[in-house]
Amino acid sequence: MEGSYANEAIAILESCGFQDELIQMIRSSQSAANKQRICEQIIRLNKVTPTGMVKYCERARTLLESSKKGENPFDKLNPEVPNGVFLKPGQPEFEEMEYEGVKELYKTGFVLIAGGLGERLGYSGIKIDLPVCTIEQDYCYLKFYAQYIHACYDRAMPFVKDEHKASFYIPLCIMVSDDTHDRTVSLLRRYNYFGLG
């Protein structure tokens, strides 16, 4: 099993070109578990990258070469204002569009950029722990955000197939910094992850 993973990963890297250092690292790795982990990541990355890693590397090299020459890849393009629809709550068109959007909610994930501290706001903690209002104690921004995700989950549930309902959840990814990581984890644990998965 280990050999086949390594062979497949090395074949991908060789096709990409200029990956000798990574190939050598795989071949010389003393840890079988570490080697398999790296190879699995390469194979997965090749599968999830649109058009695969080879084409990705080719595009990257072309863009870098163009940048080096001072070429602008957007020179021949003309910006245009896209056609759109102005939706007003309460109108039938708004309701129709919202319904179409709700049907896609079960495919949604949320990403919260939370790498900052609240110092500029006069708060000594992390920004996502800032209180949203003063009426309710312990009502921080992250709780407010989690409640929104729960509401999306409730709206999405009717569109999830019965066989997937037991395992359905809406993922939340929180981007943190070195300054906020430990405090974010502590906040999540303190409130039992706000009922999220």
Secondary structure in CASP SS format (residue, H / E / C, confidence):
PFRMAT SS
TARGET T0000
AUTHOR 0000-0000-0000
METHOD secondary structure of the structure
MODEL  1
M C 1.00
E H 1.00
G H 1.00
S H 1.00
Y H 1.00
A H 1.00
N H 1.00
E H 1.00
A H 1.00
I H 1.00
A H 1.00
I H 1.00
L H 1.00
E H 1.00
S H 1.00
C H 1.00
G C 1.00
F C 1.00
Q C 1.00
D H 1.00
E H 1.00
L H 1.00
I H 1.00
Q H 1.00
M H 1.00
I H 1.00
R H 1.00
S H 1.00
S C 1.00
Q C 1.00
S C 1.00
A H 1.00
A H 1.00
N H 1.00
K H 1.00
Q H 1.00
R H 1.00
I H 1.00
C H 1.00
E H 1.00
Q H 1.00
I H 1.00
I H 1.00
R H 1.00
L H 1.00
N H 1.00
K H 1.00
V H 1.00
T C 1.00
P C 1.00
T C 1.00
G H 1.00
M H 1.00
V H 1.00
K H 1.00
Y H 1.00
C H 1.00
E H 1.00
R H 1.00
A H 1.00
R H 1.00
T H 1.00
L H 1.00
L H 1.00
E H 1.00
S H 1.00
S H 1.00
K H 1.00
K C 1.00
G C 1.00
E C 1.00
N C 1.00
P C 1.00
F C 1.00
D C 1.00
K C 1.00
L C 1.00
N C 1.00
P C 1.00
E C 1.00
V C 1.00
P C 1.00
N C 1.00
G C 1.00
V C 1.00
F C 1.00
L C 1.00
K C 1.00
P C 1.00
G C 1.00
Q C 1.00
P H 1.00
E H 1.00
F H 1.00
E H 1.00
E H 1.00
M H 1.00
E H 1.00
Y H 1.00
E H 1.00
G H 1.00
V H 1.00
K C 1.00
E C 1.00
L H 1.00
Y H 1.00
K H 1.00
T C 1.00
G C 1.00
F E 1.00
V E 1.00
L E 1.00
I E 1.00
A C 1.00
G C 1.00
G C 1.00
L E 1.00
G C 1.00
E H 1.00
R H 1.00
L H 1.00
G C 1.00
Y C 1.00
S C 1.00
G C 1.00
I E 1.00
K H 1.00
I H 1.00
D H 1.00
L C 1.00
P E 1.00
V C 1.00
C C 1.00
T C 1.00
I C 1.00
E C 1.00
Q C 1.00
D C 1.00
Y C 1.00
C E 1.00
Y H 1.00
L H 1.00
K H 1.00
F H 1.00
Y H 1.00
A H 1.00
Q H 1.00
Y H 1.00
I H 1.00
H H 1.00
A H 1.00
C H 1.00
Y H 1.00
D H 1.00
R H 1.00
A H 1.00
M H 1.00
P H 1.00
F H 1.00
V C 1.00
K C 1.00
D H 1.00
E H 1.00
H H 1.00
K H 1.00
A H 1.00
S H 1.00
F C 1.00
Y C 1.00
I C 1.00
P C 1.00
L E 1.00
C E 1.00
I E 1.00
M E 1.00
V C 1.00
S C 1.00
D C 1.00
D C 1.00
T C 1.00
H H 1.00
D H 1.00
R H 1.00
T H 1.00
V H 1.00
S H 1.00
L H 1.00
L H 1.00
R H 1.00
R H 1.00
Y C 1.00
N H 1.00
Y H 1.00
F H 1.00
G H 1.00
L C 1.00
G C 1.00
END
